[in-house]
Amino acid sequence: MRSHAEFRWSYWRYCGRQTSRILAIFSVGAVTFLGIWLIVGLVNPMENPTVRSEAAMTFAIIVVLAAVGLTMRHAAREARLDPGLVCPWCDRPLGYLYGIIVLSSGNCPHCGERVLEE
């Protein structure tokens, strides 16, 4: 079993990685928006700025949604990379919001077994 301090460190490190990924996704969206906005302005300089912004925003939203989908898809697998974020009894991940439950109760939210030392 792990102590509260060890689990807290693993869980906050996991949360930090997820937060940095979210920030990276939104920065990719911002760069995509700016790039498309500038390219459309160069290709057709007489274009209405509102239409230009809407086209760039649409493309940026599509890119951000694709990146969020890929990140969500890989989040469970990444939670399993740290052995401290996996229940030793039922082998289910303790990342996501489950980590808060584990920190408060010391038990696995899936099977109810004790996963942290007193």
C-alpha positions in Angstrom: 0.0 0.0 0.0 1.0 3.6 -0.6 1.0 6.4 1.8 -1.2 9.5 1.4 1.9 11.6 0.6 3.1 9.3 -2.2 -0.4 9.0 -3.7 -0.9 12.8 -3.5 2.4 13.4 -5.3 1.6 10.9 -8.1 -1.9 12.3 -8.4 -0.9 16.0 -8.6 1.9 15.1 -11.1 -0.8 13.4 -13.2 -3.1 16.5 -12.9 -0.2 18.7 -13.8 0.5 16.7 -17.0 -3.2 16.9 -18.0 -3.3 20.6 -17.3 -0.2 21.3 -19.5 -1.8 19.2 -22.3 -5.0 21.3 -22.1 -2.9 24.5 -22.3 -1.0 23.1 -25.2 -4.3 22.3 -27.0 -5.6 25.8 -26.6 -2.3 27.3 -27.7 -2.4 25.1 -30.9 -6.0 26.4 -31.4 -4.8 30.0 -31.1 -1.9 29.5 -33.4 -4.2 27.8 -35.9 -6.7 30.6 -35.7 -4.0 33.2 -36.3 -2.4 31.3 -39.1 -5.6 30.7 -41.0 -6.7 34.3 -40.4 -3.4 35.6 -41.9 -3.4 33.2 -44.8 -7.0 34.1 -45.8 -6.0 37.7 -45.6 -3.0 37.2 -47.9 -5.0 35.1 -50.4 -8.0 37.5 -50.6 -7.1 40.9 -49.0 -10.5 42.3 -50.0 -12.4 39.7 -47.9 -14.6 40.9 -45.1 -12.7 40.6 -41.8 -15.8 39.0 -40.1 -15.9 36.3 -42.7 -12.2 35.8 -42.4 -12.5 35.5 -38.6 -15.4 33.1 -38.8 -13.5 30.8 -41.2 -10.4 30.8 -39.0 -12.4 30.2 -35.9 -14.2 27.3 -37.5 -11.0 25.6 -38.5 -9.4 26.3 -35.1 -12.4 24.8 -33.3 -12.1 21.6 -35.4 -8.4 21.3 -34.6 -9.0 21.8 -30.9 -11.8 19.3 -30.8 -9.6 16.7 -32.5 -6.8 17.4 -30.1 -9.1 17.1 -27.1 -10.5 13.8 -28.4 -7.0 12.4 -28.8 -6.0 13.6 -25.3 -9.1 12.1 -23.7 -8.5 8.8 -25.5 -5.0 8.6 -24.1 -5.7 9.8 -20.6 -6.7 6.4 -19.2 -3.7 4.7 -20.6 -1.5 7.4 -19.2 -3.0 7.0 -15.8 -1.9 3.4 -15.9 1.7 4.3 -16.5 2.2 5.3 -12.9 1.7 2.2 -10.7 0.6 4.4 -7.8 -2.5 5.4 -9.8 -3.8 1.9 -10.3 -5.9 0.0 -7.7 -3.9 -3.1 -6.6 -7.2 -5.0 -6.0 -9.3 -4.3 -9.1 -6.6 -3.0 -11.4 -8.7 0.1 -12.4 -7.1 3.6 -12.8 -7.4 6.0 -9.9 -6.7 9.2 -11.9 -9.3 11.7 -13.1 -11.7 12.8 -10.4 -11.3 9.4 -8.6 -8.0 10.6 -7.1 -9.9 13.1 -5.0 -12.1 10.3 -3.6 -9.0 8.2 -2.9 -7.3 11.1 -1.1 -10.3 11.8 1.1 -11.3 8.2 1.9 -8.2 6.1 1.3 -10.4 3.5 -0.5 -10.8 2.6 -4.2 -14.0 4.2 -5.6 -14.5 1.2 -7.8 -14.1 -1.8 -5.5 -14.1 -0.1 -2.1 -10.9 -1.8 -0.9 -8.3 0.1 1.1 -5.5 1.4 -1.2 -3.7 3.9 1.1 -2.1 3.4 4.5 -3.5 5.0 7.6 
